[in-house]
Amino acid sequence: MPRLSLSARLTLTFAAITVVCFAAVGFLLYRAAAQRIYAQDETNLVLTARHLRRLVAELDSVPDVVAHQDRLVIGVLGDTNNALRITDDAGRTLVEHNPSHYAIEARNAVPADQRIVADAIGHWLGNQEAQVRGITAVAPLRDGSRVSMTVARSLADREALLAHYLRDMLHRLLAGLLAAIVLSYLLVRQALRPLRTMAADAAAIHAQRLDTRLSTGNAPPELQALAAALNDMLARLEEGFARVWRFTVDLAHDLRTPVGNLRGSNEVALARPRSQAEYEALLGSNIEECDRVSRTIESVLFLARAESPQFALQRTGLDVRNELERIADYFEGIAGDAGVAIEVRAAVPLYADRDLFRRAVGNLLSNALRYTPRGRTIRLFADKAGQDTIVVVENPGQPIPPEHLDKLFDRFYRVDRSRSDSASSTGLGLSIVHSIMELHGGRASVESGPEATRFTLWFPDAPIS
């Protein structure tokens, strides 16, 4: 079954609502009209019966009733659906007026001493299954005799009138339905015009036009929120594409250098015969370049895994002092060769992924060892800072210019040649630190001044489950 468009669905919905409303109102109007008509006929029957009883009561005897039948029939003249029958105590008909010739039944006659009311009206079927309503009452004469009179009215004309009204109402209901469908379709199309415009704008966006945004100026408030959300999504996609592009360019640039070195050294070695020592030196150099490529690839893979939605942290409570001392011991040999001391100070608990914590602090400590002058001390310490726990790696040395501080965590970003060692650094260490802190819901910051450069890791407090 083909799916209906939104316009078709809204049109059918509005048409269905219109039909239901029209049908409900029409039914109520029809019922009210029928009740009003039947109530008026019953009132007329009661009044006519009362009038005839008074006329009969003015007559002396049964023969006078026959003699004055024209006077009595006048009370029901003027409507061919009215009928009158007067009988004596023996049931003989004295007066009868029934132009429509339907059956007249005498039911539950109202006694002569009781008032004629609507509750005494009876119902039966007349000609052509039309309903007849009538009332029978006993009327006394002056000589003490009594006659029974029945006043009736056929509802054939009323039923025909209501049937005609019902047909007219159904015809108008059908016409209203058709009008509702047409008008609803036109209104729905007009109302959905901003949505079609938005769809056309969205269709024009592709990888080379990610800077395009959906227009919200003429959109109704309901669609403005949707357009704003889509524009935010486009902005995030544009930023993501830009990051991927920059990352690809930087990665190609950083891989080109060691690959070029490998090719160049091999070409030089093959230019003429070499001694065994020269070939061993060449192979050693090539291994270093391969290690550099391996470190770069491993860092790239780590960043890719860290940005994956399926990456799961293994958080646990850490003894920060013990962890920092373990990291300092790992770098003890390198620090000794550089003539740098490492000082650890911490007395606060921390809730973090142990392996990622060690990697983040290790990257910062490796970076600090690279730029700390011989004979100076690197400080590792942790403390509380409001609702967070901070871990600081602080090293003395040449300050970093302020214009570089907010870019230090970008991938492959290097301040300058004097602060970078392309042979031992992939340019991704601080980016990995930044990603690790994002995984923990925290952040990384850096300050640099004449006295020292300080990298701070901000871990938000979290309950240990």
Steps between C-alpha positions, in 0.01 A plus 500: 500500500658831396574743778294817502676833492479732800272731299262211421496384861425846637234556231324173581523575871345845461230358270417225750475754781274717285270207415474395864419856610247552220333163567478564875355848456258379228379212716437732796313749280291222343411356838411841644278582201317165523441538874371855452259399223360199687465700820299769316269236347434347842415842641258562214336160560444573869360849434270371225368220723431745785317738265283220358414374850375848589291515179348156566420594858280785369277250312187348660505140369651252260270604212625858549853374442397366159306814426797726577771284345605780260567727796706229663700411187608862460747440783708262288460660159789666320735202505425182305712300745258576787215263579203493740271218608216527758316187616218437749509262793410210271797571275292629211670769300320833527751729329808416291734722305805318351606640159824293495310177582747360749405274789366673811548316826337589832748431778488574872216753490543789740205493747252789486611635836873505416696767319635410157880505503781394261571180694170356370614518135532158332713386201419253224580437136275640230515481123837426334657432839465864599463565870170631637461676830160534659317564824161361612286674765151453645276808469178539708172638354240711682258208530763295683593276210857476379677472169858397420697717263839423340715773350795370291773631274704310242873580504550405134564862397734552798699189418522604133620845609769354728609251232536788254698696761724200559572459125581869467731479798684197355542677165642806673721278715645341185555842344663619823726195498618570145556866584687403817730265304583762239549786748696279742734388223563859388554621857728207587712556190530868587583419863768247397664735255778598748571129553537444123730803483707358784521163324618669180767692694613179670518317165744764372749427781783260420858440607628804308226729640493418868511871582142536369232541765122460493305824494285560809375849419161406352457168680223469761612463863445121492748463214747759626603266780549218247696726265718623787570140605589402142725808467678403820545149362639644175741716700621192686535307175690788342735513798539123489580501128747784553669310782523186289644699210758674721584173669547326164726777375705505821527123507618487140754772573637322808520161327666649194810606698606156635404329175711755311785445741479124448498535125784757498730301729440183300571675172824644641603160634438335164691768308829312563632198692501547879679336788317279750517774764337751262219255416445432873479876563252534212281220634508656848388833357223331301376324813475835679293641214279190506452544876396859441244391238374229736456750784307733271272221379443376855410853613262544208329169578468597866333831409265320261400252773460779757256685273296187434160493677570138598812594701435400862687640798603270784478750783617407844624665815870585478768574756631803314828525691577136429414544131711815462797335673467197270506731194798695640689173556433400138661822376777494758765381252418767240488768769837389630656524155351852463620605846141577610336408830133404540308597814166336589242636743141377530255401774159490333302212349405498133235319293638425153601235249839380627663432160376824344609697808852359476513575127383862542743577784778308320454709186517822703806382695675391178427843354628673816824300499562616143494871593631509861855639539762273655520527877135609546201314651165393350212503749215248487220568747125452547249699705133595532369800302133555580299204367800370300823324571796646317822330401782742410822446306719808546843551352738798489641614169448734212140634506259425218379813314137578592377479138583127495340394827146442367636291210731271690238222522434504123630200312847532347529855632856607586602838632824517306808296423673612814226339717440191290697188449355343188712190541352407839163678492201415284323830569202303635593464869304804622208415270482161668502671840213722385299198375557309824367791704194530274431130558503568876270801461781730609743728326865582459650847528843658473663810647849622422704775657859601572523264798340185359255337261210326669269240345189427710262206465152568640321179609135544609406327823285190456375232742689174504259219414 
